[in-house]
Amino acid sequence: VEQLMESLIRSEGSETSILEVNNIDGRWCIRVDSTQKTSFKGLLLSSSSGVGSTIEPLSAVPLNDELQRARCLVAKAEADVLLTLTKKVTTYKQNLTNISF
């Protein structure tokens, strides 16, 4: 996705110094200076007077969505592993405390 963003910036021509790739809440987007016109269509994520706008290009939306789904799957897998480990440790701890010396 980041390569797509860089390619969009390069395709904008000579004024690329006022465009930059940003990652906002896990979504790759482009920050555009308030005076800059762009040729790509996108979703406006934020806008501030004098600061510019943050745009998620339409071509990046499906890729960002896929990245978000992948992050959720990874987080769920990590939680599942931690739960399994916790259950095992709890079982071993109970067994150890039941052993009398």
N, C-alpha and C positions, 0 to 999 in steps of 0.2 A: 504494500500500500504506500509505503514511504517513497518507493521508486516512482509510482504513479504520480504522487504529489510533486516530486522533483521534475518529472517530465512535463507536467502541466505548467509549472513555473517557467521552465525553459521555453515552452511554446508561447509564452506571453510576450517574448521579445526583449527589448533593451531595458525596460524598466523593472527587471526582475529583482533589483536590490530592495524594493519595497514590499516584496512578497516573501513570506517565510512559512515553512512547514511547522505545524504545531500538533501536539497530541492533547486533545481536550477530553477528559474522562474516558480515555482509552480509544477515542475516535480520531483518526488522522484527518487533519483539515489544513486549510491555508489561511494565514492572516494576511489581509489586504489593507494597504494604506487607504485612508478615507478619500484620497484624491485619485486612486487607481481604478481604472475600468478593467474588467477582465472579460475574456471571451468564453470562459467555461461557465456552465450553469451549476448551481449548487444550492444547498440548504443553508440559510443564515443561522449560525449557532449563537453568535453574539455580535453586538455592534455598540460602539461608543463614539460620541462626538469627538472629533479630532484625533482619536486613536486608530480608528479603522474598524474593520469587520473580520469576523472569523467565519469562514465558509467551508462547508463539507461538500466537495464536488460530487455531483450526482454519480459520476463513474466510480467514486470511492464508497458510496453507501453500501452496496452489497458486500464489498470486501470488509468494510468496518463491521457490518452485521455478523459476518462469518467469524471475524476475530473475537467479537464479543461472545458469540456462542462457544467458541473454543475456550476462551478464558473461563466461562461458566462451567464447562465440562471439566476443566483442570481443577477448578476450585472444588467441585463436587467430588472428584476422584480423591483429592487430598483429604477432604473431610471424611470420606469413607475409610481411607487407610488409617487415619488418626483414630476413628471410632473403633475399628477392628483392633488396633494396637492397645487402645485403652481397655477394651474388654478383656484382652489376653492378660495384660498386666494386672488388672483387677482380680482375675481368676487366680493367677499365680500368687498374688499378695494374700488372698484369702487362704489358699492352700498352705502357704508358709506360716501364717499366723496360727493355723490349726495344729501345726507340728509342735509337740511338747518335747522339751529337752530333759 
